[in-house]
Amino acid sequence: MKGVTLGYLDYLMEISPDDRRPAYSAYFNALAFPAALLLLLLLLLLLGAGFVAVISFHAVFVAAILVALWQVCLLSRISRLLRYAAP
């Protein structure tokens, strides 16, 4: 998975304008971090509660979709803030 992330980040740096690279990198990290962290926390919670045998693939996909939707909401807020902050 790290190779995929490095590939995406490398591609992002290649296509982004020189003066906007820090912003593009921040967007990428803002979108990638919550999904990775929340799914890891969900797994640890389920392991601790003993629900691993009960959980289905559907529940994992539903959790991933919910986290992805949350990321979209965060990105829209970030883009609105950047529009208002731009001179």
C-alpha positions in Angstrom: 0.0 0.0 0.0 2.9 2.3 0.7 4.0 2.0 -2.9 0.6 3.1 -4.1 0.6 6.1 -1.8 4.1 7.1 -3.0 3.1 6.7 -6.6 0.0 9.0 -6.1 2.1 11.6 -4.2 4.8 11.5 -6.9 2.2 11.9 -9.6 0.6 14.7 -7.7 3.9 16.6 -7.3 4.5 16.1 -11.1 1.2 17.6 -12.2 0.9 20.4 -9.6 2.2 23.9 -10.3 5.4 24.8 -8.4 3.8 27.5 -6.3 0.9 25.2 -5.3 2.7 22.0 -4.4 2.4 22.5 -0.6 -1.3 23.0 -0.9 -1.7 19.9 -3.2 0.3 17.8 -0.8 -1.8 19.1 2.1 -5.0 18.1 0.3 -3.6 14.7 -0.4 -2.6 14.1 3.2 -5.9 15.6 4.5 -7.8 13.1 2.4 -5.6 10.0 3.0 -5.1 10.3 6.8 -8.7 10.1 8.1 -9.5 6.9 6.1 -6.4 5.1 7.3 -6.7 6.1 10.9 -10.4 5.6 11.3 -10.4 2.1 9.7 -7.5 1.1 11.9 -9.3 2.4 15.0 -12.4 0.5 14.0 -10.4 -2.7 13.6 -8.8 -2.3 17.0 -12.2 -1.6 18.5 -13.7 -4.7 17.0 -10.7 -6.8 18.0 -11.0 -5.5 21.6 -14.7 -6.1 21.7 -14.5 -9.7 20.3 -16.6 -8.9 17.3 -14.2 -10.1 14.6 -15.9 -13.4 14.1 -19.3 -11.6 13.7 -18.3 -8.7 11.4 -19.0 -9.2 7.7 -17.4 -7.8 4.6 -20.5 -5.7 4.1 -19.9 -3.9 7.4 -16.3 -3.2 6.5 -17.4 -1.7 3.1 -20.1 0.4 4.8 -17.5 1.8 7.2 -15.1 2.6 4.4 -17.9 4.4 2.5 -18.8 6.4 5.5 -15.2 7.4 6.1 -14.9 8.4 2.4 -18.0 10.5 2.6 -16.6 12.2 5.7 -13.4 12.9 3.8 -15.4 14.6 1.0 -17.1 16.8 3.6 -13.7 17.8 5.0 -12.3 18.5 1.6 -15.3 20.8 0.7 -14.8 22.7 4.0 -11.0 23.1 3.3 -11.7 24.3 -0.2 -14.2 26.8 1.0 -11.8 28.1 3.6 -9.1 28.5 1.1 -11.4 30.4 -1.3 -12.2 32.9 1.5 -8.6 33.1 2.6 -7.2 33.8 -0.9 -6.3 37.4 -1.5 
